[in-house]
Each structure stands twice: as structure tokens, then as C-alpha cells.
Amino acid sequence: MPHLYLVRHAQPDFTGHYDSVTALGLQQSAWLGQHFAARGLRFARVVSGSLQRQVHTLETTLQHLPGAPPRLVDPRFNEYDAASVLSAFHLGDEGALRATGDRRGYFTAVRSALQAWSQREDAPAGMESWRTFGERVVAAADAACAELEHSDVVLVVTSGGVIGRLVAATLGADAEAAIQLNLQTRNTGITELIRGRSVSRLVAFNSIPHLEHADRGHAVTHS
């Protein structure tokens, strides 16, 4: 069964242009590529969503990972639209919430909005439903692993909400678990799944071996 490495994008500019990667985020990505290279990992396929923070994370990682195949872009790995989710449930303007720099307040609002979204059967105006979001990310993971050998390894750079949904689906867990998993993810954290036609298994969640060095504690971020 193909082995799927899901990586959350590197640190974005939390109080500014969120769909970006900071200088520290680029360093996180470089260390990630060096870690994979040191392990001798050879990816059969590398994919990201189409968001710039996902694309730039993967591009920088691949600069330090010689021999990787050409990267693919699959928008189904894009994050849910946080601005629309917050607006739909009257929990604030996303940009304004982030601009305050109050991460606790921001993620508290996001948690409440996600819980409200997950409890609706229909889709709020102008956005996908919780169910549709889950279906598209599972379809993306299936496509990323399609037609590969059992021993092949796939690298996907995506976002915390996508990772939370895929891990929860693997564990047969509910929406609340998917939300809590989402909000725990660290920038460039690595989640490993084994995905087969009839069974999927969780190997590791949110690990950061490339940042577990005495001089890299400042690089562990959750933005």
C-alpha cells in the first residue's frame, strides 16, 4: 500500500498576507527537504494544493531533495475557506482577527466556526459543505496514490484542515476530532498514512524531526 506523507505548509505571515511563506517558513521547508534527503527517501509522486503557501513550501523542500519527480498541483488539497467559514457563522472578519496578532482569539473563533459548519447538512451560501470538503480531500488523497506500487512513497504539501479530515477519516473519527486535529498541526509537521484500496492506517501525526534540534526551537510554529 502506498505510503503517504502529508506535510502542512510552512509558516505564513499570520498578521499580514496569510497565503505566503515567511523567511522562517522557507527555512523550515529547507530543513524538511534536507531531512528527507538524509533519510534517503525517494518519492514516486510529489503534490501540493494550489495555494501559494503550499506551492512555495513544496518548491523550497524540493530544492534540497535531488532526484524528486516533477511536482504536481491538485487544488483539491487546498484548505477550506476560513474567511467564508468565519463570516457564515458571524464570528468575525478573518483578516481583522489575524491583524490583531491574538492567535488564541483567532483560533478560538475558527474552532467555533468549524464546529458550527460541521453541524450543517447544507452548504452556507457561496461555500462548500463540510461533507463536500471531506469528500474532495479524500478524493485528492486517492488520486495522489492511484496506480502506484505498494512500496511507493508520496509527498503532499497541504494544510491543517485537510490533514485533520484525512486523519479523522482514517481513524473513523467524528467531526470534532477532525477539528481538534486541524488546530494542533504545526508548520511543516509531517503526518504519515498508509493507504490501500480497502484499508488505511495512521503511522505518525504532526511530527517535526527536522526541527528537533537544540538550535531550532524558535522554528516550531503553529500559524
C-alpha positions as CSV (number, residue, x, y, z in Angstrom):
1,M,0.0,0.0,0.0
2,P,1.4,3.4,-0.9
3,H,2.9,5.4,2.0
4,L,1.5,9.0,2.0
5,Y,3.5,11.8,3.7
6,L,1.2,14.8,4.4
7,V,3.0,18.0,5.3
8,R,1.4,21.1,6.5
9,H,2.6,24.3,4.7
10,A,5.4,26.3,6.3
11,Q,4.9,29.4,8.4
12,P,2.8,32.1,6.7
13,D,2.6,35.8,7.6
14,F,-0.1,35.5,10.2
15,T,-0.8,39.2,10.7
16,G,-0.3,40.1,7.0
17,H,-0.7,38.2,3.8
18,Y,-1.6,34.8,5.0
19,D,-1.2,33.0,1.7
20,S,2.6,33.4,1.8
21,V,5.7,31.8,3.4
22,T,7.9,33.8,5.7
23,A,11.7,33.7,5.8
24,L,11.4,31.4,8.7
25,G,8.9,29.3,6.7
26,L,11.4,29.0,3.9
27,Q,14.0,27.8,6.4
28,Q,11.5,25.2,7.8
29,S,11.0,24.0,4.3
30,A,14.7,23.7,3.5
31,W,15.3,21.7,6.7
32,L,12.4,19.5,5.8
33,G,14.0,18.7,2.4
34,Q,17.4,18.1,4.0
35,H,15.7,15.7,6.4
36,F,14.0,13.7,3.7
37,A,17.3,13.6,1.7
38,A,19.3,12.4,4.8
39,R,16.7,9.6,5.2
40,G,17.2,8.6,1.6
41,L,13.5,9.0,0.8
42,R,12.6,8.6,-2.9
43,F,9.2,9.9,-3.6
44,A,7.3,8.4,-6.5
45,R,5.0,11.5,-6.7
46,V,5.0,15.0,-5.1
47,V,1.9,17.1,-5.0
48,S,0.7,20.3,-3.4
49,G,-2.5,22.2,-3.4
50,S,-2.6,25.4,-5.5
51,L,-2.4,27.9,-2.6
52,Q,0.9,29.9,-2.6
53,R,1.8,28.8,0.9
54,Q,1.5,25.2,-0.2
55,V,3.3,25.6,-3.5
56,H,6.2,27.6,-2.1
57,T,6.7,25.2,0.8
58,L,7.0,22.3,-1.7
59,E,9.2,24.2,-4.1
60,T,11.7,25.0,-1.4
61,T,11.6,21.5,0.0
62,L,12.4,20.0,-3.4
63,Q,15.4,22.3,-3.8
64,H,17.0,20.2,-1.1
65,L,15.7,16.9,-2.4
66,P,17.6,15.9,-5.5
67,G,16.0,13.3,-7.8
68,A,12.4,14.1,-6.9
69,P,9.9,13.8,-9.7
70,P,8.2,17.0,-11.1
71,R,5.8,18.5,-8.7
72,L,2.0,18.3,-9.4
73,V,-0.7,20.7,-8.3
74,D,-4.1,19.5,-7.2
75,P,-6.4,22.2,-5.9
76,R,-8.4,19.5,-4.0
77,F,-5.7,19.7,-1.4
78,N,-6.5,23.4,-0.8
79,E,-7.6,24.4,2.7
80,Y,-11.2,25.2,3.4
81,D,-12.0,28.9,3.0
82,A,-11.5,30.2,6.6
83,A,-12.8,33.7,5.7
84,S,-16.1,32.3,4.4
85,V,-16.5,29.9,7.3
86,L,-16.0,32.7,9.9
87,S,-18.2,35.1,8.0
88,A,-21.0,32.5,7.5
89,F,-21.3,32.0,11.2
90,H,-20.8,35.6,12.2
91,L,-17.6,35.0,14.1
92,G,-15.6,37.9,12.6
93,D,-13.6,39.1,9.7
94,E,-10.6,36.7,9.2
95,G,-8.1,39.4,8.2
96,A,-9.1,41.7,11.0
97,L,-8.9,38.8,13.6
98,R,-5.4,37.9,12.4
99,A,-4.2,41.5,12.2
100,T,-4.6,41.9,16.0
101,G,-1.9,39.2,16.5
102,D,-4.2,37.5,19.0
103,R,-3.6,33.9,18.0
104,R,-5.6,32.5,20.8
105,G,-8.6,34.6,20.0
106,Y,-8.3,33.8,16.3
107,F,-8.2,30.1,16.7
108,T,-11.0,30.1,19.3
109,A,-13.2,31.8,16.7
110,V,-12.0,29.3,14.0
111,R,-12.8,26.4,16.2
112,S,-16.3,27.7,16.9
113,A,-17.0,28.4,13.2
114,L,-15.7,24.9,12.2
115,Q,-18.0,23.3,14.8
116,A,-21.0,25.2,13.5
117,W,-20.1,24.4,9.9
118,S,-19.7,20.7,10.6
119,Q,-23.2,20.5,12.1
120,R,-24.9,21.8,9.0
121,E,-26.1,19.4,6.3
122,D,-26.3,22.0,3.6
123,A,-23.7,24.4,2.4
124,P,-23.8,28.1,3.5
125,A,-24.3,30.5,0.6
126,G,-21.2,30.7,-1.6
127,M,-19.2,27.9,0.0
128,E,-18.9,24.1,0.1
129,S,-20.5,22.0,2.8
130,W,-18.5,20.2,5.5
131,R,-19.3,16.9,3.8
132,T,-18.2,18.1,0.4
133,F,-14.9,19.4,1.8
134,G,-14.3,15.9,3.3
135,E,-15.2,14.2,0.1
136,R,-12.8,16.3,-2.0
137,V,-9.8,15.8,0.2
138,V,-10.3,12.1,0.4
139,A,-10.6,12.0,-3.5
140,A,-7.4,14.0,-3.7
141,A,-5.6,11.5,-1.5
142,D,-6.9,8.6,-3.5
143,A,-5.7,10.3,-6.7
144,A,-2.3,11.0,-5.2
145,C,-1.8,7.3,-4.5
146,A,-3.5,5.9,-7.7
147,E,-1.7,3.5,-9.9
148,L,1.4,3.3,-7.7
149,E,3.2,0.2,-6.4
150,H,2.7,-0.9,-2.8
151,S,6.2,0.3,-1.8
152,D,5.9,3.7,-3.4
153,V,6.0,6.9,-1.3
154,V,4.0,10.1,-2.0
155,L,4.7,13.6,-0.7
156,V,1.8,16.0,-0.4
157,V,2.1,19.6,0.9
158,T,-1.3,20.8,2.1
159,S,-3.0,22.5,5.1
160,G,-4.1,21.7,8.6
161,G,-7.8,21.3,7.9
162,V,-7.1,18.8,5.1
163,I,-4.8,16.8,7.3
164,G,-7.3,16.8,10.1
165,R,-10.0,15.4,7.8
166,L,-7.8,12.7,6.3
167,V,-6.6,11.5,9.7
168,A,-10.1,11.5,11.1
169,A,-11.3,9.6,8.1
170,T,-8.5,7.0,8.6
171,L,-9.4,6.6,12.3
172,G,-13.2,6.6,11.7
173,A,-13.4,9.6,14.0
174,D,-16.0,12.3,14.0
175,A,-16.1,16.0,13.0
176,E,-15.0,17.2,16.4
177,A,-11.8,15.0,16.2
178,A,-11.1,16.4,12.7
179,I,-11.3,19.9,14.0
180,Q,-9.1,19.3,17.0
181,L,-6.5,17.5,14.8
182,N,-6.6,20.5,12.5
183,L,-5.9,23.0,15.2
184,Q,-2.9,21.0,16.5
185,T,-1.0,20.9,13.3
186,R,2.5,22.6,13.2
187,N,4.0,24.3,10.2
188,T,5.9,21.6,8.1
189,G,4.6,19.0,10.5
190,I,4.6,15.5,9.0
191,T,1.7,13.1,9.1
192,E,2.2,9.6,7.6
193,L,-0.6,7.4,6.3
194,I,-0.6,4.1,4.6
195,R,-3.4,4.0,2.1
196,G,-4.8,0.9,0.4
197,R,-7.9,0.1,-1.6
198,S,-9.7,-1.3,1.4
199,V,-7.8,0.0,4.4
200,S,-5.9,3.0,5.6
201,R,-3.6,3.3,8.6
202,L,-2.1,6.2,10.6
203,V,1.6,5.8,11.1
204,A,2.5,9.2,12.6
205,F,0.8,12.6,13.2
206,N,2.3,16.1,13.2
207,S,5.9,15.0,13.7
208,I,8.8,17.6,13.3
209,P,12.1,15.6,13.3
210,H,13.7,18.3,11.1
211,L,13.1,20.9,13.8
212,E,14.1,18.8,16.8
213,H,17.5,20.3,17.2
214,A,18.8,22.4,20.1
215,D,19.2,25.5,17.9
216,R,15.8,25.2,16.1
217,G,13.3,25.6,19.0
218,H,12.3,29.0,17.6
219,A,11.3,27.3,14.4
220,V,8.4,25.3,15.9
221,T,5.3,27.3,14.9
222,H,1.6,26.8,14.6
223,S,0.5,29.8,12.5
